């Protein structure tokens, strides 16, 4: 192997993650022409095209897409080697990049991060917001080190730890002065339907349930996050489908909840298979699982209670 190809491979991997030469050059501290030259050099050496243009960006060719997981593992191992040198020097610092849905932050991540901060842990966090499918895609492409996502099935090349099983609920504004009707019966009544981003697990479940009930919404409001969906519903506008974790009692006094007729989905901590986490990262993972166990107990109490409440309302 030509060692000179390793930097070129890293540049190509960065372009694949960010979708453009310009963005990759900015991240790498190089000029776009220098990055383009590295990609040409790598393409000529390998004898296969690496990228194709799609719109204004670049995507990997099918052949290069097959190599991406192996390239990601290569640089995972390189990172582990340099981390060991840092530990020998006595100044280890680990960066942990996490992709997770916005609603995971307050109930799940914040308590763990607060505790780590108080202990003075040597961890630098980069947390990005993404729905489950997008978070897993970022993990697959090496853009993050971990993903917290609803994933009913296993993914090749990824290891996972189940944090908890999460039910889903319909949420809708209360109707003062009216006989309380079930939320499902209100779906076809003309009220706006709140929808999460296309491709998200919440959007897929919503579309499936609307189809099962034969509902074609007359009015929809598309929102990018569960937090914003709840903000609309608690503000008096729209019916939505939400996961149970962000349903805090004090924020829901102005809405009605009803358990949705879907199986609870596992929320998992996912990471790339075979990657050896630093001790500080292992500690973070253990603390996250401990916090998730506490939330799991609350969700188990919440689900039957809310289901009975909805049934009583009908």
Kinemage of the C-alpha trace (Angstrom):
@kinemage 1
@onewidth
@group {chain A} dominant
@subgroup {mainchain}
@vectorlist {calphas} color= white
{ca unk a 1} P 0.000 0.000 0.000
{ca unk a 2} L 1.203 3.493 -0.813
{ca unk a 3} L 1.221 5.425 2.529
{ca unk a 4} L 0.733 8.657 0.597
{ca unk a 5} L -2.802 7.499 -0.212
{ca unk a 6} L -3.875 7.592 3.444
{ca unk a 7} L -4.229 11.416 3.629
{ca unk a 8} L -6.030 11.330 0.282
{ca unk a 9} L -8.411 8.688 1.644
{ca unk a 10} L -9.123 10.861 4.685
{ca unk a 11} L -9.873 13.848 2.453
{ca unk a 12} L -12.225 11.707 0.355
{ca unk a 13} L -13.934 10.424 3.493
{ca unk a 14} L -14.458 14.006 4.673
{ca unk a 15} L -15.994 14.949 1.314
{ca unk a 16} L -18.291 11.917 1.560
{ca unk a 17} L -19.418 12.974 5.042
{ca unk a 18} L -20.011 16.645 4.210
{ca unk a 19} L -21.226 16.310 0.622
{ca unk a 20} L -19.000 18.897 -1.037
{ca unk a 21} L -15.344 19.693 -1.677
{ca unk a 22} L -15.787 23.227 -0.352
{ca unk a 23} L -17.197 22.108 2.992
{ca unk a 24} L -14.507 19.430 3.315
{ca unk a 25} L -11.747 21.931 2.526
{ca unk a 26} L -13.044 24.265 5.237
{ca unk a 27} L -13.142 21.417 7.777
{ca unk a 28} L -9.653 20.213 6.802
{ca unk a 29} L -8.058 23.667 6.676
{ca unk a 30} L -7.107 23.259 3.015
{ca unk a 31} L -7.997 24.912 -0.262
{ca unk a 32} L -10.726 23.276 -2.397
{ca unk a 33} L -8.177 22.725 -5.177
{ca unk a 34} L -5.899 20.801 -2.781
{ca unk a 35} L -8.763 18.528 -1.749
{ca unk a 36} L -9.806 18.002 -5.372
{ca unk a 37} L -6.216 17.082 -6.244
{ca unk a 38} L -6.153 14.476 -3.448
{ca unk a 39} L -9.390 12.925 -4.735
{ca unk a 40} L -8.007 12.794 -8.296
{ca unk a 41} L -4.829 11.178 -6.992
{ca unk a 42} L -6.809 8.559 -5.065
{ca unk a 43} L -9.169 7.899 -7.995
{ca unk a 44} L -6.242 7.326 -10.367
{ca unk a 45} L -4.488 5.029 -7.883
{ca unk a 46} L -7.603 2.910 -7.212
{ca unk a 47} L -8.869 2.889 -10.779
{ca unk a 48} L -12.522 3.444 -9.826
{ca unk a 49} L -14.593 6.644 -9.713
{ca unk a 50} L -15.300 7.724 -6.136
{ca unk a 51} L -17.923 10.460 -6.487
{ca unk a 52} L -20.767 11.504 -8.708
{ca unk a 53} L -22.544 14.820 -8.725
{ca unk a 54} L -26.088 15.036 -7.369
{ca unk a 55} L -27.624 18.488 -7.517
{ca unk a 56} L -25.061 20.889 -6.085
{ca unk a 57} L -23.322 18.249 -3.990
{ca unk a 58} L -21.287 15.085 -4.334
{ca unk a 59} L -22.254 11.555 -3.342
{ca unk a 60} L -20.240 8.371 -3.341
{ca unk a 61} L -20.549 6.026 -6.294
{ca unk a 62} L -22.011 2.574 -5.496
{ca unk a 63} L -18.503 1.067 -5.662
{ca unk a 64} L -17.055 3.641 -3.240
{ca unk a 65} L -20.056 3.255 -0.931
{ca unk a 66} L -19.010 -0.350 -0.317
{ca unk a 67} L -15.573 0.812 0.872
{ca unk a 68} L -16.865 3.515 3.237
{ca unk a 69} L -17.378 1.281 6.330
{ca unk a 70} L -13.850 -0.162 6.030
{ca unk a 71} L -12.346 3.318 5.580
{ca unk a 72} L -14.243 4.549 8.621
{ca unk a 73} L -12.908 1.648 10.703
{ca unk a 74} L -9.373 2.418 9.537
{ca unk a 75} L -9.512 5.946 10.915
{ca unk a 76} L -11.309 4.769 14.057
{ca unk a 77} L -8.254 2.591 14.745
{ca unk a 78} L -5.887 5.469 13.968
{ca unk a 79} L -7.777 7.656 16.428
{ca unk a 80} L -7.451 4.942 19.083
{ca unk a 81} L -3.674 4.821 18.528
{ca unk a 82} L -3.270 8.566 18.991
{ca unk a 83} L -5.512 8.433 22.061
{ca unk a 84} L -3.085 5.910 23.573
{ca unk a 85} L -0.204 8.300 22.938
{ca unk a 86} L -2.199 11.010 24.702
{ca unk a 87} L -2.697 8.738 27.687
{ca unk a 88} L 1.052 7.973 27.808
{ca unk a 89} L 1.741 11.696 27.793
{ca unk a 90} L -0.687 12.086 30.680
{ca unk a 91} L -3.061 14.523 28.939
{ca unk a 92} L -5.834 12.387 27.393
{ca unk a 93} L -8.723 14.264 25.817
{ca unk a 94} L -11.499 12.449 23.998
{ca unk a 95} L -14.012 13.984 21.609
{ca unk a 96} L -17.355 12.224 21.471
{ca unk a 97} L -19.730 13.086 18.631
{ca unk a 98} L -23.347 12.105 19.245
{ca unk a 99} L -26.432 12.375 17.030
{ca unk a 100} L -29.801 12.224 18.776
{ca unk a 101} L -33.347 13.536 18.504
{ca unk a 102} L -33.887 16.908 20.160
{ca unk a 103} L -36.296 15.548 22.760
{ca unk a 104} L -33.597 13.234 24.170
{ca unk a 105} L -31.602 16.183 25.500
{ca unk a 106} L -33.386 17.342 28.645
{ca unk a 107} L -34.612 14.042 30.138
{ca unk a 108} L -31.729 11.784 29.098
{ca unk a 109} L -28.514 13.555 28.110
{ca unk a 110} L -28.520 16.629 30.368
{ca unk a 111} L -28.442 14.691 33.698
{ca unk a 112} L -25.489 12.618 32.487
{ca unk a 113} L -23.572 15.584 31.082
{ca unk a 114} L -24.156 17.553 34.277
{ca unk a 115} L -22.742 14.730 36.401
{ca unk a 116} L -19.714 14.324 34.126
{ca unk a 117} L -19.064 18.067 34.242
{ca unk a 118} L -19.134 18.053 38.043
{ca unk a 119} L -16.586 15.222 38.025
{ca unk a 120} L -14.331 17.102 35.630
{ca unk a 121} L -14.378 14.354 32.990
{ca unk a 122} L -11.886 14.718 30.118
{ca unk a 123} L -14.514 14.593 27.388
{ca unk a 124} L -15.373 17.061 24.665
{ca unk a 125} L -18.901 16.580 23.313
{ca unk a 126} L -20.250 17.489 19.879
{ca unk a 127} L -24.011 16.833 19.905
{ca unk a 128} L -26.057 17.204 16.741
{ca unk a 129} L -29.821 17.006 16.384
{ca unk a 130} L -31.214 14.420 13.981
{ca unk a 131} L -34.218 12.120 13.798
{ca unk a 132} L -33.517 8.413 14.232
{ca unk a 133} L -32.960 7.416 10.601
{ca unk a 134} L -30.746 10.437 9.980
{ca unk a 135} L -28.762 9.822 13.187
{ca unk a 136} L -28.053 6.219 12.152
{ca unk a 137} L -27.060 7.371 8.671
{ca unk a 138} L -24.574 9.851 10.177
{ca unk a 139} L -23.147 7.053 12.304
{ca unk a 140} L -22.855 4.746 9.261
{ca unk a 141} L -20.968 7.437 7.365
{ca unk a 142} L -18.581 8.157 10.239
{ca unk a 143} L -19.900 11.671 10.829
{ca unk a 144} L -20.592 10.832 14.502
{ca unk a 145} L -19.301 8.260 16.970
{ca unk a 146} L -22.657 7.321 18.510
{ca unk a 147} L -26.345 7.652 17.803
{ca unk a 148} L -29.310 7.515 20.154
{ca unk a 149} L -32.181 6.364 18.000
{ca unk a 150} L -35.399 4.378 17.751
{ca unk a 151} L -34.393 1.345 15.727
{ca unk a 152} L -36.582 -1.778 15.652
{ca unk a 153} L -33.988 -3.850 13.778
{ca unk a 154} L -30.246 -4.428 13.919
{ca unk a 155} L -27.983 -2.669 11.440
{ca unk a 156} L -24.994 -4.389 9.774
{ca unk a 157} L -21.717 -3.030 11.085
{ca unk a 158} L -23.318 -1.375 14.103
{ca unk a 159} L -23.448 -2.561 17.702
{ca unk a 160} L -26.197 -1.407 20.032
{ca unk a 161} L -27.398 -1.328 23.619
{ca unk a 162} L -31.134 -1.039 24.263
{ca unk a 163} L -31.832 1.871 26.621
{ca unk a 164} L -35.615 1.484 26.976
{ca unk a 165} L -38.822 0.607 25.131
{ca unk a 166} L -40.833 3.690 24.214
{ca unk a 167} L -44.601 3.866 23.582
{ca unk a 168} L -46.198 6.598 21.471
{ca unk a 169} L -49.116 8.895 22.264
{ca unk a 170} L -51.561 11.072 20.424
{ca unk a 171} L -51.497 14.617 21.780
{ca unk a 172} L -54.142 17.263 21.110
{ca unk a 173} L -55.350 20.545 22.651
{ca unk a 174} L -58.095 20.251 25.235
{ca unk a 175} L -61.557 21.384 24.131
{ca unk a 176} L -63.038 23.451 26.975
{ca unk a 177} L -66.793 23.243 27.341
{ca unk a 178} L -67.137 20.230 25.048
{ca unk a 179} L -67.763 16.608 25.826
{ca unk a 180} L -64.340 15.034 25.692
{ca unk a 181} L -63.925 12.870 22.591
{ca unk a 182} L -61.090 10.486 21.856
{ca unk a 183} L -58.244 11.995 19.879
{ca unk a 184} L -58.545 9.322 17.193
{ca unk a 185} L -62.143 10.396 16.564
{ca unk a 186} L -60.924 13.981 16.088
{ca unk a 187} L -58.386 13.093 13.382
{ca unk a 188} L -60.866 13.436 10.529
{ca unk a 189} L -62.571 16.510 11.958
{ca unk a 190} L -60.530 19.137 10.140
{ca unk a 191} L -58.042 19.960 12.892
{ca unk a 192} L -54.464 20.370 11.599
{ca unk a 193} L -52.270 17.277 11.818
{ca unk a 194} L -48.757 17.943 13.130
{ca unk a 195} L -46.141 15.966 11.212
{ca unk a 196} L -42.446 15.383 11.825
{ca unk a 197} L -39.816 15.352 9.079
{ca unk a 198} L -40.212 12.879 6.190
{ca unk a 199} L -38.170 9.748 6.873
{ca unk a 200} L -38.383 10.097 10.641
{ca unk a 201} L -39.770 7.214 12.684
{ca unk a 202} L -42.554 9.441 14.058
{ca unk a 203} L -43.616 10.433 10.531
{ca unk a 204} L -43.658 6.816 9.368
{ca unk a 205} L -45.803 5.762 12.333
{ca unk a 206} L -48.159 8.697 11.808
{ca unk a 207} L -48.690 7.922 8.128
{ca unk a 208} L -49.301 4.257 8.936
{ca unk a 209} L -51.894 5.088 11.615
{ca unk a 210} L -53.670 7.670 9.440
{ca unk a 211} L -53.838 5.093 6.666
{ca unk a 212} L -55.237 2.459 9.067
{ca unk a 213} L -57.950 4.889 10.207
{ca unk a 214} L -58.669 6.018 6.644
{ca unk a 215} L -57.816 9.647 7.427
{ca unk a 216} L -56.683 12.094 4.764
{ca unk a 217} L -55.760 15.317 6.583
{ca unk a 218} L -57.308 18.494 5.246
{ca unk a 219} L -54.687 20.596 7.005
{ca unk a 220} L -51.127 19.723 8.035
{ca unk a 221} L -48.316 21.508 9.853
{ca unk a 222} L -44.838 20.123 9.244
{ca unk a 223} L -42.379 20.678 12.099
{ca unk a 224} L -38.698 19.694 12.365
{ca unk a 225} L -38.688 18.379 15.937
{ca unk a 226} L -40.739 16.717 18.667
{ca unk a 227} L -40.157 19.722 20.933
{ca unk a 228} L -41.709 22.076 18.391
{ca unk a 229} L -44.585 19.654 17.792
{ca unk a 230} L -45.374 19.719 21.514
{ca unk a 231} L -45.088 23.522 21.522
{ca unk a 232} L -47.828 23.755 18.877
{ca unk a 233} L -50.085 21.238 20.605
{ca unk a 234} L -49.703 22.802 24.061
{ca unk a 235} L -50.293 26.195 22.434
{ca unk a 236} L -53.669 24.993 21.176
{ca unk a 237} L -52.989 24.051 17.558
{ca unk a 238} L -52.888 20.625 15.965
{ca unk a 239} L -52.975 16.908 16.709
{ca unk a 240} L -49.697 15.021 16.711
{ca unk a 241} L -48.071 11.688 17.455
{ca unk a 242} L -45.222 11.869 19.977
{ca unk a 243} L -42.868 9.497 21.794
{ca unk a 244} L -43.418 9.141 25.521
{ca unk a 245} L -40.048 10.344 26.845
{ca unk a 246} L -40.677 14.125 26.573
{ca unk a 247} L -44.164 13.947 28.096
{ca unk a 248} L -43.626 15.816 31.354
{ca unk a 249} L -46.838 16.385 33.395
{ca unk a 250} L -46.256 20.086 34.067
{ca unk a 251} L -46.000 20.840 30.333
{ca unk a 252} L -49.148 18.928 29.383
{ca unk a 253} L -51.916 20.499 31.454
{ca unk a 254} L -53.422 22.116 28.348
{ca unk a 255} L -53.514 18.955 26.210
{ca unk a 256} L -55.189 15.569 26.062
{ca unk a 257} L -53.122 12.404 25.725
{ca unk a 258} L -54.143 9.068 24.283
{ca unk a 259} L -52.020 5.960 23.871
{ca unk a 260} L -51.440 5.208 20.188
{ca unk a 261} L -52.104 1.707 18.905
{ca unk a 262} L -48.502 0.899 18.012
{ca unk a 263} L -45.983 -1.405 19.645
{ca unk a 264} L -43.382 0.384 21.787
{ca unk a 265} L -40.117 0.914 19.923
{ca unk a 266} L -36.680 0.257 21.398
{ca unk a 267} L -34.497 3.313 21.880
{ca unk a 268} L -30.883 2.247 21.403
{ca unk a 269} L -27.416 3.589 21.895
{ca unk a 270} L -25.652 2.649 18.650
{ca unk a 271} L -21.947 2.704 17.820
{ca unk a 272} L -19.719 1.193 15.177
{ca unk a 273} L -18.935 -2.482 15.648
{ca unk a 274} L -15.399 -3.293 16.742
{ca unk a 275} L -14.562 0.214 17.899
{ca unk a 276} L -12.798 0.295 21.265
{ca unk a 277} L -14.117 3.227 23.284
{ca unk a 278} L -11.870 5.224 25.595
{ca unk a 279} L -12.409 4.692 29.345
{ca unk a 280} L -14.122 8.083 29.622
{ca unk a 281} L -16.512 7.095 26.835
{ca unk a 282} L -17.250 3.752 28.518
{ca unk a 283} L -18.102 5.668 31.674
{ca unk a 284} L -20.436 7.949 29.722
{ca unk a 285} L -22.163 4.910 28.208
{ca unk a 286} L -22.632 3.284 31.620
{ca unk a 287} L -24.046 6.485 33.091
{ca unk a 288} L -26.383 6.871 30.119
{ca unk a 289} L -27.682 3.320 30.617
{ca unk a 290} L -28.227 4.026 34.318
{ca unk a 291} L -30.181 7.208 33.529
{ca unk a 292} L -32.172 5.334 30.885
{ca unk a 293} L -33.117 2.672 33.464
{ca unk a 294} L -34.680 5.390 35.619
{ca unk a 295} L -36.588 6.751 32.640
{ca unk a 296} L -37.680 3.215 31.706
{ca unk a 297} L -39.341 2.823 35.107
{ca unk a 298} L -41.222 6.120 34.601
{ca unk a 299} L -42.367 5.140 31.105
{ca unk a 300} L -43.656 1.797 32.367
{ca unk a 301} L -45.810 3.650 34.900
{ca unk a 302} L -46.912 6.271 32.380
{ca unk a 303} L -48.124 3.967 29.597
{ca unk a 304} L -50.918 2.040 31.375
{ca unk a 305} L -52.009 5.139 33.293
{ca unk a 306} L -52.423 7.215 30.153
{ca unk a 307} L -54.077 4.347 28.315
{ca unk a 308} L -56.685 4.042 31.066
{ca unk a 309} L -57.212 7.811 31.110
{ca unk a 310} L -57.871 7.845 27.377
{ca unk a 311} L -60.221 4.915 27.643
{ca unk a 312} L -62.133 6.647 30.421
{ca unk a 313} L -62.438 9.792 28.346
{ca unk a 314} L -64.115 7.849 25.550
